[in-house]
């Protein structure tokens, strides 16, 4: 999302403004406090239509209230680092640096969560904990003292709410517990993740089910996200908040990628690159459709010695050596084919190569143009990876795409994501079982 006018710092300095929210690029670069206003402080009026002026006024009041340095704007005692953590939450977790769809999870975090957090100490500490934890993961560091401080404060306030029969079942309680669960999973702390998940499960039962939660379904969505992350982190399902198990092989995620690429022809450059990416995902889709038709016909699944009668893959090696995004898509495609063929040893090398290649790409470029492909590539790597830390790295890498693409009242992106991961994970597990059986036979 961008504003219809320049921010006040750029306006006063007569600089070109990219009108980003919550902060424009120039203000971020120069570490200035960025804000927007419908009426200029010098008395000049924005030359915009009434609808644009109303949008500016609404967004101005929303973002200004979030980033005021005065302690009066926060429900807890002010500390100097808090504005930065709030900004990190909005830009990292809420993906406010990019255009978002109305009613997407990112939009709900920017609006519903922020409105509630600025009026509730429990949710405010949970937000600061999430922002600080996000920074820790970006740095590859252990939880910082600030992270642990706000974790303990959030837990203290949650326990106070749980002692009250009314507040215990309030939507805010579910929201506050959700980041504790998520970052316990992302940090590989299964004991803490199990405790938080069990607590949410008991509260949800008392509330009458996840579909009874309010806040426009945001708590329910966050719990579903946590379920997917739990499965990725610990290679098992938590037994709560599970999405429907897919009928293999699922086709939803590939359809989203192809739809996004088709819509990009008229607005993006480098048509050849888009056609190459489209061709890769058409190959994936056709392979899945063939497998689906064979499954529907009741045919026996091919063995690993006959790799599913797959056609020769079409990959442009020259383009892959030049464009890192296409290279990542090619590596994801090769991992996909290798998992279908039931071969284990080349898989580890391909997963390592994919991680190295993804680290060289620009996250924002993926998120602006190919968020569904970003999720497909990363979740394919996560499904193929053996080590929990590596699986979590892949998920965290594309986490913003999930919050951008899951939109209320639209076909669930979470279901498509879960179906793709769960199906590929089942292939990896079958390979591991086959290798284990072979080892036992050799021993005997």
N, C-alpha and C positions, 0 to 999 in steps of 0.2 A: 504494500500500500504506500502511496505517496500523497503528500499534501498538495492542494491546488495553489499554494503560495509559498514563497521562500520563508525560511525560518528567520526569526528576528535578528540573531547575530549576523547572518549573511546579508540581510536587508540593510542593516545599519552600516556595514562595511562595504556594501555594493559589490558583493562577491557572488559568483554563480553558485546556486544551491541546488543539490539534487533532490531536495524536498523529502528526504527519507524520514521514516518514523521508527523509533522515537527520536533519533538523532540523525542529522544529515551527515554525509561523508566528511565534509570539511570540518564540522564541529568535532567529530570523532577524532580526526587527524590532529586537530589543534587543541584537543582536551577542553573544549568550551561547553558550557551548559547550553543545550539546544532547546528552543521552545518556539511555539507557533502562536499567533494571535490573529483573530479576525479583524480587530481594530488596532492600528498601530499606536504605540505609546505617544508618538508625536502628533497624534490627532488625525493623520491621514487614514483614509478608508481603503480597504481592499477592493479593487475593481473586479468583483466577482458577482455571479448571480446569487440570489438568496439561498438556493440549495447548497452551493459551494460554501457560502459564508456560514451556514448552519453546521455543515460538516466540520469546518475549521474550528468553530466554537466548541463543538462537542469533543473533538479530539484534543483540542488545546486544554480543556478543563480536565480531561482524563489523564493525559500524559503529564501535565504540569503538576497535578496532585501527587503523581508517583515519584517525581524526581526533585521535589522541594527539599532544600537542605535543612530547613527548620525542623526542630524536633516536634513541633506541633502537628506536623503532617503524618507522623508515625504513631501507631498505637503502643509502642514500646520506647524506652529511653534511647535517644539518638546516639549513634556512633558514626564516626567519620567515614567508615568503609561501607556503610549501608547503601548509599545511593549506587555505588558500583555493583554491589551484589544484586540489587533490584534491576539495574540495567542488564546485568548478565542473565538474570532469570528471564527478562522480557525478550532479549535478543537471542539468547541461546535456547532456552526451553520454550518460550512463546514465539520464537522465530519472527519477532517484530521487524527485523531488518529487511524482510521480504514481503511482497504482496501476498495477502492471505485471503482465502474465501470466507465470506460470512458464514458463521456456524461451523467452521472447521475447528478442530481441537486447538490449534494455535490461536485462533480468534477468541475462543472461549477462555483460554488461559490469559490472554491479554485483557479481557473485559470482565468476565464473571469472577475469575480468580483474583485479579487485582482489586476489584471493587470490594470483595469480601475480605481480602488480606489487609487492606488499609483501615479496616474497622474491627479487626479481630487479632489480638496478640498471638493466639495459637497458630493461626494460618500465616500470620506475618513471619513468625519464626520458622515455620515450615518452608516458606518461600525463600528466606535468607539461607536456610540450610540447603535447599535445592540449588540456588544460585552459586553458593560456595562449593558444593559438591561437583557441580558442572565444571567449574574452574579447575578443581583438583583433577578431574578426569581428563580435561584438555591438556593439562600439564603432565599427565602420567604420574602424579604424585599421590602419596597417601593422604587420607583426610587431614586437613589442616586444623590447628587449634580453633580457628573461627568456625569451621564446619562442625567440629565436635561441640563447641559452645552452643550453637543454635540447634543442633540435634538434641542436646540435653534439655534446652529450654522448650523446644517443641514437645518432647516427650513429657516434660513436667506439666505443660498446659493440657496435653491430651489426657493425661491421667486425671487432672482436675475435671475435665469434661466428662470422662467416663464415670466419675463418682456421682454425677448428676443424671438421673434417669431420662430427663428430657434432652439435655445437651449431648448425651452419649449417642443418641440416634439421629442427631442433627447432620445435615449434609456437610457442614464444615468439618466435622470430625472425620468423615470419610476422606475429604480432600486433604486434611492435614496428615493422615496416616499414609496416603498414597506415595508421596515422595520418599518417606522413610523406607517403604517397601522397595520402591524402584532402585534407590541408590544402594540399599543393602544387596540387592541382586546384582547391580552393575559392579559392585566391589567384591562380589563372590562370597559374601557373608551369608551362608545358607541358614545358620541358626537364627539370625536376626530376621531374615526374610520369612522364615517359617512362622516366627512369632507374630510378625505384623500381618501376614496373610491369614493366620488362624483368627486373629482379632477382627480383621475385616469380615471374615466369613461369619463369625458369631453375630456381629452387628448387623450384617445384611440379612441373616435369618430373622433376627428380631424385628427388622424393618419390613420384612415381608418379601425380600428378594431385591436383586439389583435393579429390576425394572421399576421399583417404587422410589428410587432415589431421584432427587430434584436437581436443581441447578442446571436444567436443560440437558440432563444426562451426562454431564462432565465427570462426576465421580465414577459412574459405571464404565465410561470409556477408559479412564485412567486405570481402573482395576483390570480391565481386559488387556491393556498394554502391559501391565505388570505380570499378567499371566504368561504372555508371550515371552517376556524377558526372563521369567523364571524358568521356562522350558529351555530357552537358549543357554542360560547360565549353568543350570544343573542337569541338563539332559534328561529331565523328567517333568511330569506335569503335576501342578500343585493340588489338583482336585477341587479347585474353587475358581469360579469366574472363567471356566474354560469356554472357548469358542467351539462351534460345531466341528466335529472331525470331518475332514474332506473326503469326498469320493474321488479317489485318485484316477488319473492325474488331474489336478485343478488347472483351469485355464484363465482365471480372472486377472491375475497380475500381468500376464503377457498381453491380454486384451487392453489393459490400461496403458501399457507402454506403447503399443501400436497406435492407439487412439491419440496419445499425446504427440507422437512423432508425426502422424498425419495432420494434426492441427498446427504443426510447427512449420510446414512447408512454406506457407505464405508470409510468415513473419520472421523467419530466421535465415541467416546466410548459410553458405556451404551446403548446398543441396546434396552434394555427393555423400557427405558424412551422414546426413539424415537417412539417405537411401540405404547406406551400408548398415546402419544400426537397425533400420526397419527390416532389412533382409535377415539379419541375425535372429530377430525375435519372431519373424515369420517361420524360420526353420524350427525354432523351439516350439512354436504353436502347432506346426504340422506334425512334429514328432509326438507331441502329447495327444493330439487328436487321433493319430494312428494307434497309440497305446490304448486310448480310451475305447476306440472301436474294437480292438482286439479283446479288451477286458469285457466289453458288453457282449461280444460274440462268444465269450466263455473259452477263449483259446488259452493255452498254457503259456505262462510267461517264459520268454527265451532265457537260456542259461547265460552265464557270464562268458562262456566260450564263443557264443554267437551274439555279439553286442547289439541285440535288438534289431538286427538288419538295418542299422542306421545308414542313411545316405552319407556320402562324403560331405563334410562340412565346407561351406563356402566362407572363407575368411580372407580379407584383403590384407596380406601381410605388410604391404607398403604403407597403407593407411594406418594400420595398427602401430607401426614404428614411428609415425608422425604425431598422431592424435592420442593423448593418454586416455580420454574418455572412451573412445572406440576400442582402445587396447584393453581397458577394464571390461568392457562388454564382451570382447572376444575371449578373455580369460574366464569370465563367468560362464560363457557358452561351452568352453572346453571342459570346465569342471562339471557342468551339467551332463555333457556327453560321457565323461569318464565315470561319473556315478551311475549312469544308466548301464554302462558296459560292465560294471562290477569290478573295476580295477582299483586297487587301493594305493599302490606305491607312487605312481605319478601324481596322484591326487594331492599329496602333501606338498610337493614341489609347486603345483599349480596354485594352491591356496596361499603359499608364501609369496609367490610372484604377484598374486592379486592384491595382497595386503600392501606390498611395496609399491605397486602401481597406483592404488587408491590414495596412498599417502602423498603422491605427487600431483593429484588433481585438486581443482578448486571446488570446495563444497558448494559455494554459492552458485557456481555455474551449473552443477548438477541440479540443485534445488530450484533454480529459476526455469530450467528448460526440460530436464529429464528426471524429476523426482521419483517417478514410478520405476524407471530403469535403475536408478540409484539403489532403491530398496531391493529390486530383483537381484542385482549383482551382489550386494552385501549379504543378503539373506542366503543366497546360494553359497557364498563363501562360508557363512556361519554354519549352514547345514553340513558342509563337507569337513569342517575343522574338527580335530580331535580335542584340542586343549580348550578348556572353558574360557580362559583369558582371551584367546584368539576369537572365539565365538562372540564374546561380549564386545570386543573391539569392533567387529564387523557391525553388530547391531548399533552401538553408540555412534558409529560413523554416519549412519543414515537415519538416526533417530528423529531429526528435524523433518525429514520427508514424511514420516508417519503422522506427525502432528499437522502437517500441511494438507495431506491428502485425505485424512479421515474427516468427512463432513457429515454433520447431522442431517438426517432425512434423505441421504443418498446411499447407494449400495456400499456396504461396509468395506472400506479398505483394509481394516484389521482382519476381516475374514479372509480376504484374498491373500494377505501377507502370511497369516497363520497357516492357511491351506498349502501355500507354496513351501514354507519351511517344514511343516509337518510331513509332507509327502517325501521331500528330499531326505529328511532325517530318517524316515523309515527305510529308505534305500541304503543309507549308511549303516543303519543297525543290522539290516539283513546281511550286508557284506561282512560286518564284524562277526555275526553269528556263524556265517559260512566259514570264515577263517578260523574261528574258534573250534568248530567241529572238525575241520581238517587237521588242526593241530592235535586234537584228542585222538584222532585216528592214527596219526603218525606215531604218537606216544604208545598207543596200544600195539 
